[in-house]
Amino acid sequence: MGFELFIALRYLRAKRKNVVISFISFLSILGVIVGVSSLVIVTSMYGGLISQLRQKIAGATAHITIIPIRYNYIKNPERVLSKIKNVEDIIGGTPVSYLKGLIVGNISSEGCVIKGVNFKFPKAIDGTIFKLKRGSTKDIENGTSGIVIGYELAKRIGVKVGNNVKLIFPQGRLTPFGLSPTIKKLKVVGIFSSGLYEYDSMWGYVNIKVANKVLNIPQNGSQFIDLKVSKVDKVKNIEHRIRTFLGDDFSFSDWIDRNKPLFSALKLEELGLFLAISLIVLVAALNIITTLTMMVMEKQRDIGILLSMGAVRDSISKIFIYQGLIIGVLGGIIGTVLGVLLSFLCGKYHWIRVDKTVYSLSYLPFKVNWMVVLFIFIGGVILTLLATIYPARKGSRVNPIEALRNE
């Protein structure tokens, strides 16, 4: 151990006559601890939130939707699927048709989105329909006019499995009295829970033949084709490969584009909170400057003795740099461990509850990104190291003669 580090440690451990400097030193370490731990917690919280939402949304919806351009519907979706069956990373595809309307239950009515699916292609059907809390999909798989609806929607309109609901769609036929809406009476055969409030409170599933009949689409046709892929983050690349097989007759919509506003808002919130909490570390760095500057003034006599005994000015600088570095490393290590520990406990025991109508989750999940944690720790240490430059230079410029004369 060099004598510079030995003296730096001695100064940090020694009881100082000036209580103010000692208190500010404690605040400096505490500031680094609070700043680093807060940044770790915030990044883990948003990392877990975004990861959980991405996972739920990717599992609950189609990864890629093929949309016809020239016609209102796809005449032969199975032929289209056969063209792209050899495209790498596609797990499966299914014809789908969508309806928007009003669902009437026992106690109230709600707006809803009804998705007609073809159960001949189970690998491509939304994962939500298989997450049933009650009931079964066997009836609608066989073509029976049943419906599976979300748990929140069922609760709002007051229905259970076995009850009948009335569906009212704007699509209808023209009569002498005007446009007559289409009314369907269906039996609730299942209730699903995806964990996403938006889907559980608005969505329902029927056999595609039921939806096509309302839309006046041939029974072997569909509005769109939904695809599931193995690499959900590579949908743009997969779309490009699909286009080489299908040409320009179709456009594409993917799960990332459909949810871009949500993820962009979360990223912006994360950045804003990260910058705000980073100010805590900055304040801690300013405290270090204050602490070391006051220590230079207090240790004028010691510096003068060291210089008169042959110590070079670079060694004096190193003493105060080491002091600041020790504060930064000590605070960084404690803050990192504390942040990771709290993130783990919050994630495991669901300590932070949120409004699921806003975030589609009932609690905040936490996911520690070790690369981000390492970046925060190194960033905190570098910032505290930079804070030592001014006091270290000031200490190295002390005139030993003046310092000893004043003593």
N, C-alpha and C positions, 0 to 999 in steps of 0.2 A: 504494500500500500504506500503510495507516494505521500509526502508530508502535506501536500495540498489537500488531498482527500481526508487525511487524518484531521487536519485543522477544521475543515468544513464540517465534518461529523461532530467534532468537539464543540464547535459554535452552536450547532443545532441542539446538542444534548445539554449544554451548560446552562445553568440558571443565570438568567440575565438580570442585571439590576433594573433595566428599563422594562417595566411590565408591558408597556405599549407595544414594543417591538415583538415581545414574546406572543402577545395576543394577536398581532397582525400576522405573524408566522403561522399560528394555528388557523387563522381565517384563510390564509393562502392555501394550506393543505386541504382544509375543509371545502374551499371553493372548487378546487380541482376534483375532489371526490364527488361533490354534488353535480358538477358539470358533466364529468365523464359518465357517471352512473345514469344521469338523466338522459344523456344522448343514447346510451346503450338501450335503455328502456324504451325510448321513443322509437328508435329504428327497429327494435324487435317487435314492438306493438304494430307499427305500420307494415312491417315485413310479414308478420303473421296474418294481419287483416287482409292485405292484398292477396297473399298466397291462398288463404282460406276461401276468399270470394272467387278467385280465379278457378280454384278446384271445384267449388260448388257449381259455378256457372257453366264451366266446361262439361261437368257431368250432367247438368240438368237440361242443356240445350244442344242443338245441332252445332257442330264445329264449322261446317261449311254448308250453305244453302245454295242450290243451283236454281236460278230464276230464268224463265223463258223471256226472250225479248220480242220475238215476232208474233207470238200468240198469247192469249190470256191464260193458257194452261199448257201442260206438257201432255201431248197426245199418247205417247207410249213411253212412260218412265222406265219400264223394265229394259227397253231397248237402249235407252241412254245409259242405264247402269251397266249394261253388258259392254258398252264401249269403254268404260273407265275402270272395269274390274281389275285390270292389270296395273293400274297406277299404284306405285309404291306408297305405303303408309296409310292407305284407305282401309279401315276396318270393315265398314259396311255402309250401305245407303238404303234409304226407304222413301217411297213417294209420300207426300204429305199435302194436306189442304187445311187452310185456316179459316175460321169464322169468328166474327166479333158480334156480340149480341148481349142479350139480357137473360140472366138465369133467375127463375122465380122459385123460391123454396117455400117452406112452411111458415116462416115468420117475416121474410123480407125478400127483396130482389137486389141483384148486384150486376154490374157490368162484368163481362168475362171474355176471355179468349179461348175458343174451342179449337183444339188441334185434332184433325183426322189423321190417323196413322195406319199403316199397313203392317199387320203383325206377322206377315210372311218374312219380314226382315228384322228380327229382334235385335241384332247387333247395332243397328243404327237408330233405334228408338230412344228417345230421351230417357236418361236414367231415373227421372222423377217418377215415371209411371210404374216402375218396379219397386219403388220405396213405399209400399203400401202400409198404412197403419191398420187399415181394416179392409175386408173384402178381397176380391179376386178379379183378374182381368180376363178370365176364361171366356166369359160371355161375349165380350166385345171382340175377343180374338176370333170367335166363331161367327162373327158378323151380326150378333144380336144387338138390338138398339139399346145399349147401355152406355153409361158415362162414368168416367173416373174423374173426381174433382179434388182440388187441394183442401187440406185440413182447415185452413183459415176461412176459405170460401164456404165450406160446409158449415162451419160454426156460425158464420155471419147470417146465412140464409136459413139455418136451423134444420138441416137434414142429416140423416144417417144412412148407412148402407141398407138398401131395401126400399127407401123412400123414392117417390117420383118427383122429378123436377120438370118445370116447363121452360123451354128455351125459345126465345123470340129473336129472330134474325131480320135485319132490314131487307135482305134479299127476298123477293117474293114475286107475285104475279100481278099484272095490271088488271084491275076490275073497273066497271063503270063508276065506282065510287072512289077510284084512285088506286094507289099501290097498296096491296095487301101484304103485310109481313108474313114470313114463314114461322109457324109455331110447331115446335116438336116437344113431345112428352117422352122423357127418357127415365129409365130406372137407374139410380145410383148403385153401381156394382162395386165401387171401390173408392177409398179416400187415401190420397198419398200425402207424404210430407217430405219435401226436398230439403228443408232447412233454409230456403230462400223465401222471404216473406212475399216478395213480388209475385212469385209463381204460385205459392201456396194460397194466396188470396185472390188470384184472378184466373188461373188456368184450369182447363178441363180437357179430357181426352175421349174421343169417340173413334169408332171404326171409320176408316177413310170413306167407305161407301155411303155412310150417313152424311158426312160433310159434302161429298161430291153431289149428292142428290139435291142438297140445299143450294149449292153453287151452280147447278145445271151443267156439271162436268160429267163426261162419260165415266162409267164405273171403272174402266181400265186406265183412266187418266189421273192427273193430279195437278195442283197448282204449282208445287215446287218439289225438289228432291233434297232431302237432308242427308248429309254425310257425317260419319264419325271417323276420325283419324287417330293414329297412334301418337303423332307428335303435334300436340295442340298449339305449340308456339311456332310451328312452321307452316301455318295454314296458307300464308301468302305464296310460299314456294309450291305448295301442293296445288293451289288454285292455278298457278301458271302451268303446271304439268297437265292438269285436267283440260285446260283451254286448248292444248295441242291436239287433244282427242276430239273435243266437241266443236272447235271452231268458234265463230263469233255469234252463234245463235243464242248463247246464254251469257248471263252475267252472274256475279257471285257476291254473296254476303257471308261474312264469317263472324264468329263469336267475339273476336277482338274488336272489330269495327262497331258491332252493335253495342258493346259495353265500354267503348272508348271514353265517353264523358265521365263515367263513374271512376275509372282507373286514373284518368287525368286529374280529376278533382282530388282523389286520395293522394296522388303523387305531389300535387301542389300543396296540400295540407301538410304532408310530411316534410317537404322542403321548408315551408314557413316555420313550422315548429322546430325543425333542426336548427335553423338560423337563429331563432329566438333563444333557444337553450344554449347555443354556442356562446352567447353573450356571457353566460355564467362562467365559462372557462376563460373568456377574455377578461372579465373582472378579476378572476383569480390570478391571471397573469399580471394584471396591473397591481394587485396586492403584493405579488412577489417583487415587482420593481420597487414598490414602497418599502417593503421589508428589507431588501438588500441595500437600498440606498441609505436607510436609517442605520443599518448595521455598519456600513462603511464609515458613517459619521461617528458611531459609537466606538469602533475599533481603530480609530486613527493611531492611537499609541501602539497597538499591536502591529499594525502595518508598518509603522515607522521602525519598530524594533526588528521586524523580519527583514526589511530592506537594508538596515544598517548591518545586519548579520550576513548579508550576501545574497539574500533571495532576489531573484530577478522579477521584473514587473509582470511578466507573463505568468509566473507562479501565483502572484497576488490575484490576477484575473481569474485563474483557475479555481482558487479557493471559493470565490463567490459564484462562479459558474457551476461548480460542483454542488454548492448549497441549493441553488435554484433547480438544478437537475435532480437532486435528491427529493426535493419537494414535489416536483413534477412526476417523477417515477413512483414515489410512494403514494401520492394522491391518485395517480393513474391506475396503479395496480389495485388499490382498495376500491376505487370507483368502478373499475371494470368488473371485479369479482362481485361487488354489491349489485351492479346493474344486471349482470348475467343471472345471479341468484334470484333477484326479485322478478325478472322476466320469466324464469323457469317456474317459480311459485305461482305467479299470476296466470300463466298459461295452463298449469296443471290443475289449479283449484278454482279457476274462473272467478277471480276476485273482482274484476271490473265488468259490471253489467252495462249494456247499452240498449238503446231503443231499437228493437228489431225491425220496426217499420222504416227506419232510416238506413241501417246498415245490413239488413237481412240476416243479422246474427244477434243472439241474445247475450253474448259476452264477447269480450275482446280476446282473440287468440294471440299468442306471442310466439315468434319464431326468431331465434338468435342466428344471425348471419355472422359467422366467425371472421370473415374477411372485413366486414364493416366494423366489427368490434376492434379488430387489429388496427384498422385505419383510425378509429376514434382515439385509441390509446396512443398510437404514434403521433397523431396530430396534437393531442394534449401535451405530450412530452416536448415536442418541437416548439409549441407555443410558449411553454414555460422556459425553455432553453433560450428562446429569442428574448424573453423578458429579462434575462440575466446580463445581456450585452452592455446596457448602459451602466448599471451599478458596478459591473466588473471593470469596465474601462475607467470609471471614476475612482475605484479603489486602487487601480494600478498607477494612477497619476498623482497619488498622494506624495507630497514632498516630505521625506523622512525627517529632515532637520526641523521644518515647521511643526510637524506632528509631535516630535519629542519636546520642542521648545514650549508648545502650548500645554503639554502635560506638566 
